[in-house]
Amino acid sequence: MLKGIPKVINPDLLKALADMGHGDLIVIADDFYPAVSMAQNGITINADGISAAEMLDAVLQLMPLDVEYTEHPVLIMEMSPELKEKMERPAVWDDFIAAVEKNEHKGKECVGFIERYDFYEKAKTAFVTVSTGERQPYGCVILQKGVM
């Protein structure tokens, strides 16, 4: 047993986070995201029943962000332009930003947005994808691992 590991981090995810190197990507995906088909050669971990923001908060307690080498080491999936006119801003985005502000000294300035299809392309290069039980649409985020 280990101390200080958030309860939502299972052993497979803990190993994946430890195996990741500087610049590697982790996707934290909502329940709608096609995690297995998008993971390509990466690892897919199920985290049913856990919200994406809760998982983001837990991961950021353990993993440094690449704030020194990239402007936005946190990329949130953006709505398509036609949906922006029809849908309200997803509340999960505010939850993501709050988790980053809680765990990263640069706060929300290291958070950016990435268009849905660009997100999919970038996500194909991720080391690990965590498929959460998040039911809010556009509850997907990519993190780039930094150094300590």
N, C-alpha and C positions, 0 to 999 in steps of 0.2 A: 504494500500500500504506500502511496505517496501523499505528501501534504501539499496543499496549495494549488492543486490541479482543479479547475472548475469542473463541477459534476457533469456538465454536458459534453466534456471532452472524453471520448471513449479511448480505449487502448490503441485501436487502429489509427485514429486521428492523432493521438499523441506521438506515435511512431512516425507518421507522415510528416508532422510538423518538425520533428527532430531531424528527419532525413532531408528536408528541404534545405537548399542552399541560397546564398545571396542572389536575389533577382528572380527566384522561382515564384510562381503564381499559385494562389489558392482561390478557388471559386466557392462562394457560399451561395447556394441556389435555393430558390423557392420550390414549392411542391409541383409547380407547373413546368419547370425547366427539364429538358431532356438530358439528364445528367449522364446516363450510360452512353448514349450515342454521341454526345459531345465530348466525352472525356478522352477520346482517341486512345493514346497509350498511357494515360494517367490513371490515377487511383480514384475510385468512387467510394464514398463512405456514406451510409444512411444515418440520418439523425432525425428520424420521424418523431413528431411530437414536440420538437424544439423550434422556436421561431428563428428566423434568419438573424435578427438583431441580437437575440440572446447568444447565438453561436458566434457572431462577430465579436461581441463583447468578450466572450470566453477566449477566443483565439487571440485577440489583441492583448489579453493579460499574459500570454506566453510568447508571442511572436513580435519582434520588432518590425516596423514598416520601413521601407526603403526611402526615407525622407531626404536623404543626402543626394541621391542620384536620379530621382524622378520627381516631377512636380506633383503628380497625383498618384501615390501608391495605393490609393483606394478609389476604385472606379465603380460607380453605381450604374446599373442598366437604365438607360433613358427611354422614355416613352417615344413611340413614333410620332411625328408631327401631327398627323391626323387625329391621333388619340388625345393629344394635349388639349384639343378643343372640346373633346367630349367627356374626358375624365378629370376628376380632381387630382391634384398632386398626391401621390401615394404617401400615406402616413408613415409607412415603413422607412422611407427615406430620412425622415426626421429622427427615427429610432437609430438608423445607421450612423447619422452624423453625431448624435448624442453619445453613442458607443465609442466613436473615434475621439471625440472631445474628452471623454472620461479617461482614455488610455494612451493618448498620443499628445505630447506637448505642443506640437504644431496645430493641433485641433483641425477644424473644418477646412483650413486652407490646403490640406493635403488630400481633400476629397474632390473628385471630379466626376463627370458623367460621361457615359459612352453609349452611342446609339446601339439599339438592340442587335442588329446584324453584325456590327463591329465587335460588340461584346461576344457574340457567338464565335467569331473568328479568333479573337484573343483567348477565349476560354479553352479552345482546342489545344493550346500550348501549356495549360495548367498542369502542375505536378499532381494536384489533388483537387477533387470536386466533392464538396459536402452537400448532400441533398437533404435539406431540412423539411420540416412540416409547415413552413411558412405558407399561408393561404392568401396573403395580400399580393395582388399582381405587381410585377416589377420589383420583387423582393430579392433581387440578385446583385451580388457585389463581387468584385475581383480585388484581391490584395496582393501586393508585391512585397516579398520578404526582404528585410534589410539586414543590417549587422548591428551588433551591440557596441 
